[in-house]
Amino acid sequence: MPSTSVAYVVDQLAADIQGGKLAPGTALPTHRQLAAIHGMAIASASKVYAQLKAMGMVVGETGRGTFVRDRPAQREWDSSDEARLNANTTDLSFNHPTWPGQADLLRTMLRNLAASGDLATLMRQQPPGGRRHERQIVADFLTSQRGIDADERHVFLVNGAQQGLDIVARALLEPHDKVAVDALTYPGFRMLAEHLRLHLQPIPGHPDGPDLNALENICRQHRIRAIYTMPTLQNPLGWVLSTEQRQRLVGIARQHDCLLIEDASYAFLVDPAPPALATLAPERTVYVSSLSKSLASGLRFGFVVAPDACAGRIKSAIRASYWSMPSLLTAMATRWIADGTVARQEAMLRQDAFDRQAIAREVLAGMDIITHPASMFLWMNLPEDLRMDRIATALARRGIAVSKAQAYATTRHAPHALRLGLSSLPTAQLRSVLMQVRDTIDRFPI
C-alpha cells in the first residue's frame, strides 16, 4: 500500500469530524492501526493525532486511546452566528470551564456508584424537587460555603440555573407582570421574560451597580412584581454590590412589596462576598444557582432556595413540568458536594479567574473595560464610531466568537460593546487570542 502524507490524513479526519461523520466521543484507531490503514510510519500517525489535538478536534486519554472531542464551538442551538459553526473557532462568547481531571473525576464517580450497595435506587423516580437527604446536602453546602441558612424543605433541585429561573417565574409570576432588571442583564432571563410575556423595566446603571434611585422611582411609577438581580458578579458587567447597596435594595423591595430573584450563578468566584440577599431578606428572596460554572457546564445541576410562602407553588410548578431530576445526576452532584470536590474546585477557579483577568488587563490596557478581578468575563465598550456588529464580524473572520451587547440589553438601544468570556480556552492561549481581539479593534478602519 502506498504511504499517505500526514497532511492528507489530518485533512481527511478533520473533514469527517467537522461533517459529523465521526461523532463526539468516537474512539479513533490506535497509532499503530492508523499507520497500518494509511501505510505510514507510527511516528507519522502520532503526528496526525498531535495536529488534530492542537486543532482541538481530538483528545487523548492515557491507556484508553484517542477520541473525537465534543467541541462547544459547534453549537446546534445557536446557528445564527457563523463564527460558532466553524470547527476551528475560539469561543469567547460562552463560559464553559474545563480543567485537568474532569474525565477522571467522572470515571471515578461512575465506578464508585457502580460498586455502591443499592444501585437500583438510581433507577427510581425522585420526588419533586429531589430526595430529602440530597436536598439536605445542598442546604448544608449553602450554609457553609454561601452563608445562607437554608432549610432543606425550601431547597429544590433543578436542571441548572436557567431551569431554576424558569420554574420561579412560572410559579410566582403572571403574564404581563412587571419585573425590574438591570439595563444590561443576563440574556437567559431576558429570553425567559419574552417567552412568558413578562414586561421588563430597565434599571440604569452606575459604574459600581444599578442606580437605586432610579429603581425607587420605577417602583413608585409602576406596580413592580419582582426585581431580578445578580448582586454578586453581575453578568455582564461584573458588579459586586456592597452591603450598603444590598440593604437599600432590600429596603426598596420591602417598601414596594417586590419579590427578589437572586441569580447567584457566578457568586462562588467572590470570596469573601457580602451577604446574599437571601440572608438579608429571606422572606422575599428566591435564590437560584448551579454547578455549571464551577464543576462542569454539561452537569446541569442547580438549586432553588425559596421563602416558606413560595415553596408550595414552586414544588407544584416542578411537579407540573419535569417532576424530578435524574437520580443518577443528582447522586453524582451531591456526592461531589459532600466530599468537598465542589469547594476545592471553586477555590481553584477563583485563582484561575484572577490569573485570566490579570492577562486581560495587561493585553487590553488602555481600552474601555468593565470587569471584576474575580470574573470569568469582561465588558468592552468599543471606541466611538465602531459598531459592535462590524467588529464581531471581523473577529469571526479571524475565528473568534464574541457576544454583542444587544444580547444583554433590555433597553431599545444597546451600547456598541462586546462581552468576552475568558474561561472556555486554555490559559496558555488566552493572551494570543486577546491580542488578536485588540489588534482587530486597533486596526479597524473608521
C-alpha positions in Angstrom: 0.0 0.0 0.0 1.4 3.4 -0.9 2.0 5.7 2.0 -0.2 8.7 2.6 1.0 12.1 3.8 0.4 13.3 7.3 -1.4 16.4 5.9 -3.8 14.4 3.8 -4.8 12.2 6.7 -5.2 15.2 9.0 -7.5 16.9 6.4 -9.5 13.7 5.9 -10.1 13.1 9.6 -10.8 16.8 10.2 -13.4 16.8 7.4 -15.1 13.7 8.9 -15.2 15.3 12.4 -16.5 18.7 11.1 -19.1 17.0 8.9 -20.4 14.8 11.7 -19.3 11.5 10.2 -17.2 11.0 13.3 -19.4 11.9 16.2 -18.1 13.3 19.5 -16.8 10.5 21.7 -15.9 8.2 18.8 -12.8 6.1 19.5 -10.3 6.5 16.8 -7.8 3.8 15.6 -4.7 3.3 17.7 -1.5 4.9 16.4 -0.3 1.5 15.1 -3.7 0.9 13.5 -3.8 4.3 11.8 -0.3 3.8 10.5 -1.3 0.4 9.0 -4.5 1.8 7.4 -2.6 4.6 5.6 0.7 2.9 5.0 2.7 5.3 7.1 5.2 5.1 9.9 3.9 5.0 13.5 5.7 8.3 14.1 3.7 9.9 11.3 0.5 8.6 12.8 1.5 10.2 16.0 2.0 13.5 14.2 -1.6 13.2 12.7 -3.1 12.9 16.2 -0.8 15.6 17.6 -2.1 18.0 14.9 -5.7 17.1 15.4 -5.2 17.6 19.1 -3.7 21.0 18.5 -6.7 21.9 16.4 -9.0 21.0 19.3 -10.6 18.1 17.5 -9.5 15.1 19.4 -8.4 14.3 23.0 -6.0 11.6 24.1 -6.5 9.6 27.3 -3.6 7.6 28.6 -4.2 3.9 28.4 -7.6 4.3 26.7 -6.8 5.9 23.3 -7.8 8.9 21.2 -11.4 10.2 20.9 -13.2 12.8 18.9 -13.7 15.8 21.1 -17.1 17.3 21.9 -16.4 20.9 20.8 -18.5 23.7 22.3 -17.9 25.8 19.2 -20.2 23.6 17.2 -23.5 24.8 18.6 -26.7 23.4 17.3 -28.6 25.8 19.5 -27.1 29.0 18.1 -26.6 28.5 14.4 -27.1 32.2 13.6 -23.5 33.1 14.2 -21.3 31.7 11.5 -18.2 32.0 13.8 -19.7 29.4 16.1 -20.2 27.0 13.3 -16.6 26.9 12.4 -14.9 23.9 13.9 -11.7 25.9 14.5 -13.4 28.9 16.2 -12.0 30.2 19.5 -15.0 30.7 21.7 -15.1 33.9 23.8 -18.9 34.1 23.7 -19.7 31.5 26.4 -18.0 30.3 29.6 -17.5 26.5 29.6 -14.9 25.9 32.3 -12.7 22.9 31.6 -9.9 21.7 33.8 -7.5 18.8 34.0 -9.0 15.8 35.6 -12.7 16.3 34.7 -12.8 13.0 32.8 -11.0 11.1 35.6 -13.4 12.7 38.2 -16.4 11.4 36.3 -14.9 8.0 35.6 -14.1 7.5 39.3 -17.6 8.6 40.4 -19.2 6.2 38.0 -17.1 3.3 39.3 -18.0 4.3 42.9 -21.7 4.4 42.1 -21.5 1.0 40.3 -19.9 -0.5 43.4 -22.4 1.0 45.8 -24.8 -1.1 47.7 -28.2 -0.3 46.4 -27.6 0.8 42.8 -31.2 0.0 41.8 -32.4 3.1 43.7 -30.8 5.3 40.9 -33.4 3.8 38.5 -36.3 5.0 40.6 -38.1 8.3 40.2 -37.3 11.0 42.7 -40.0 13.2 44.5 -40.5 16.7 43.0 -37.6 18.8 44.0 -35.3 16.0 45.0 -34.8 13.4 47.7 -34.7 14.8 51.2 -31.1 13.7 52.0 -29.8 15.2 48.8 -31.6 18.5 49.4 -30.0 18.5 52.9 -26.6 18.1 51.4 -27.2 21.2 49.2 -28.6 23.1 52.2 -25.5 22.3 54.3 -23.3 23.4 51.4 -25.2 26.7 51.1 -24.8 27.3 54.8 -21.0 26.5 54.9 -20.0 28.0 51.6 -22.5 30.8 50.9 -23.5 31.8 54.4 -27.2 31.1 53.7 -29.2 29.4 56.5 -31.1 27.1 54.1 -33.8 24.7 55.3 -33.9 21.5 53.2 -37.7 21.9 52.9 -37.2 25.0 51.0 -34.4 23.7 48.7 -35.4 22.4 45.3 -33.1 20.6 42.8 -33.4 21.7 39.2 -31.7 21.2 35.8 -29.3 24.1 36.0 -29.9 27.8 37.0 -31.8 28.5 33.7 -34.5 26.0 34.6 -34.5 27.3 38.1 -35.3 30.8 36.8 -38.0 29.3 34.6 -39.6 27.4 37.5 -39.5 30.5 39.7 -41.1 32.7 37.0 -43.8 30.2 36.2 -44.6 29.6 39.8 -44.6 33.1 41.2 -45.3 35.5 38.3 -48.1 36.0 35.9 -48.2 37.1 32.3 -47.8 40.9 31.9 -46.3 41.3 35.4 -43.6 44.0 35.5 -40.1 42.9 36.5 -37.3 45.4 37.2 -33.9 44.3 35.7 -30.6 45.9 35.1 -30.5 47.7 31.7 -27.7 45.2 30.8 -28.6 41.8 32.1 -28.3 38.0 31.7 -29.8 37.1 28.2 -31.3 33.9 29.6 -33.7 35.9 31.8 -34.5 38.3 29.1 -35.5 35.5 26.7 -37.4 33.8 29.5 -39.4 37.0 30.2 -40.2 37.3 26.5 -41.5 33.7 26.4 -43.6 34.2 29.5 -44.9 37.6 28.4 -43.3 39.5 31.4 -42.7 43.2 31.0 -39.1 44.2 31.9 -38.4 47.6 33.4 -34.7 48.5 32.8 -32.8 50.0 35.7 -30.0 52.4 34.6 -26.5 51.6 35.9 -23.6 53.3 37.5 -20.0 52.0 37.3 -20.5 50.2 40.7 -24.0 48.9 40.3 -27.6 49.7 39.5 -29.0 53.2 40.0 -31.1 52.5 43.1 -32.6 56.0 43.0 -33.9 55.1 39.5 -35.2 51.8 40.8 -37.1 53.5 43.6 -38.7 55.8 41.0 -39.6 52.9 38.8 -41.3 51.2 41.8 -43.2 54.3 42.5 -44.5 54.7 39.0 -45.2 51.0 38.2 -46.5 48.0 40.1 -43.2 46.1 40.1 -43.9 42.4 40.9 -40.3 41.3 41.1 -36.7 42.5 40.9 -34.3 40.2 39.1 -30.7 40.8 40.2 -27.2 39.3 40.3 -25.7 41.2 43.3 -22.5 39.1 43.3 -20.7 39.2 40.0 -23.4 40.6 37.8 -23.5 39.3 34.2 -22.3 41.0 32.0 -20.7 43.9 34.0 -19.2 42.1 37.0 -20.7 44.3 39.7 -20.5 43.1 43.3 -22.9 45.2 45.3 -21.7 46.4 48.7 -23.6 45.5 51.9 -25.0 49.1 51.9 -26.3 48.7 48.4 -27.9 45.4 49.2 -29.6 46.8 52.3 -31.0 49.6 50.3 -32.2 47.2 47.5 -33.9 45.1 50.2 -35.5 48.2 51.7 -36.9 49.2 48.3 -38.2 45.6 47.8 -39.9 45.6 51.2 -41.4 49.1 50.8 -43.0 48.2 47.4 -43.6 44.5 48.2 -41.4 43.2 45.4 -40.2 39.6 45.1 -36.4 39.4 44.9 -35.0 36.9 42.4 -31.3 36.5 43.2 -29.2 34.8 40.5 -26.0 33.6 42.1 -24.5 31.7 39.1 -21.1 33.4 39.4 -21.2 34.2 43.1 -18.8 31.5 44.1 -16.0 33.4 42.5 -16.1 36.2 45.1 -14.6 35.2 48.5 -15.4 36.7 50.8 -18.6 38.2 49.5 -21.1 40.5 51.1 -24.2 38.7 52.5 -26.6 37.2 50.0 -30.0 38.9 49.6 -31.4 35.5 50.7 -29.7 36.2 54.0 -30.8 39.9 54.3 -34.4 39.3 53.2 -35.2 35.6 53.4 -38.9 36.2 53.5 -39.0 37.6 49.9 -35.8 36.3 48.1 -35.7 33.3 45.8 -32.1 32.2 45.4 -31.0 30.4 42.2 -27.6 28.9 41.4 -26.0 25.9 39.9 -22.7 23.9 39.5 -22.5 24.7 35.7 -19.8 27.4 36.1 -17.8 25.7 38.9 -17.8 22.0 38.1 -19.0 21.3 34.5 -21.4 23.1 32.1 -22.8 19.8 31.0 -23.6 18.6 34.5 -26.9 20.6 34.5 -27.4 20.6 38.3 -28.8 23.6 40.0 -30.8 24.5 43.1 -33.5 27.0 44.2 -34.0 28.2 47.7 -37.5 29.6 48.3 -39.2 31.5 51.1 -41.7 29.5 53.1 -44.6 31.3 51.5 -43.4 30.4 48.0 -42.2 26.8 48.5 -45.5 25.1 47.8 -46.0 26.9 44.5 -42.5 26.1 43.3 -42.9 22.5 44.2 -46.2 22.4 42.3 -44.5 24.0 39.2 -41.8 21.4 39.4 -44.4 18.6 39.6 -46.3 20.0 36.6 -43.3 20.4 34.4 -40.4 18.0 34.8 -41.4 16.3 38.1 -37.9 15.4 39.2 -34.2 15.4 38.3 -32.5 12.2 37.0 -31.4 10.2 40.1 -28.0 9.4 38.6 -27.2 13.0 38.1 -28.3 14.2 41.5 -26.4 11.3 43.1 -23.2 12.4 41.4 -23.6 16.1 42.1 -24.5 15.7 45.7 -21.6 13.3 46.4 -19.2 15.8 44.9 -20.7 18.5 47.1 -20.5 16.3 50.2 -16.9 15.1 49.7 -15.6 18.6 49.2 -14.8 18.3 45.5 -17.0 21.3 44.6 -15.5 23.5 47.3 -12.0 22.6 46.2 -12.8 23.2 42.5 -14.4 26.6 43.3 -11.2 27.6 45.1 -9.1 26.6 42.1 -11.4 28.5 39.7 -11.2 31.6 41.8 -7.4 31.7 41.4 -7.8 30.8 37.7 -10.2 33.7 37.2 -7.7 36.1 38.9 -4.9 34.9 36.6 -7.0 35.3 33.5 -8.2 38.8 34.4 -4.5 39.8 35.0 -3.7 38.7 31.5 -6.7 40.6 30.1 -5.8 43.8 32.0 -2.2 43.6 30.6 -3.2 42.9 27.0 -6.2 45.3 26.9 -4.6 48.1 28.9 -5.9 51.5 27.9 -9.2 50.1 26.4 -12.6 50.9 27.9 -13.1 47.7 30.0 -15.6 47.0 32.8 -14.9 43.9 34.8 -14.1 42.5 38.3 -10.8 40.9 39.2 -12.6 37.6 40.1 -14.8 37.4 37.0 -14.8 34.9 34.2 -15.8 37.6 31.7 -15.3 41.3 30.8 -17.3 44.0 29.1 -15.6 46.0 26.4 -17.0 49.4 25.3 -15.9 50.0 21.7 -14.3 53.2 20.6 -16.5 55.9 19.2 -17.7 55.2 15.6 -17.0 51.5 15.8 -20.1 49.3 15.6 -20.3 46.0 17.5 -21.7 44.0 14.6 -18.9 45.0 12.3 -16.2 44.2 15.0 -17.9 40.9 15.8 -17.9 40.0 12.1 -14.2 41.0 11.7 -13.4 38.8 14.7 -15.4 35.9 13.3 -13.3 36.1 10.1 -10.3 35.6 12.4 -12.0 32.6 14.0 -13.0 34.3 17.3 -16.6 34.3 18.5 -17.8 37.0 20.9 -21.1 38.2 22.3 -22.6 41.5 21.2 -24.2 44.0 23.7 -27.6 43.7 22.1 -28.0 40.2 23.6 -27.8 41.7 27.1 -29.7 45.0 26.6 -33.3 45.4 27.9 -33.4 49.0 26.5 -34.4 49.8 23.0 -30.9 50.8 22.0 -27.8 48.8 23.0 -24.4 50.3 23.5 -21.7 49.4 21.0 -19.9 46.9 23.2 -18.8 43.3 23.4 -18.7 40.7 26.2 -15.7 38.4 26.2 -15.8 35.1 28.1 -12.4 34.2 29.4 -12.7 30.6 30.7 -13.5 28.4 27.7 -10.0 28.2 26.3 -6.7 27.1 27.9 -4.9 29.9 29.8 -1.9 29.4 27.6 -3.9 30.5 24.6 -5.7 33.4 26.2 -3.0 36.0 25.7 -2.6 35.4 22.0 -6.4 35.4 21.4 -6.9 38.7 23.3 -4.0 40.2 21.3 -5.9 39.3 18.2 -9.0 41.0 19.6 -7.1 44.1 20.4 -5.3 44.1 17.0 -8.7 43.8 15.2 -10.1 46.8 17.0 -7.0 48.9 16.8 -6.6 48.4 13.1 -10.3 48.6 12.2 -11.0 51.4 9.7 -13.3 54.1 11.0 
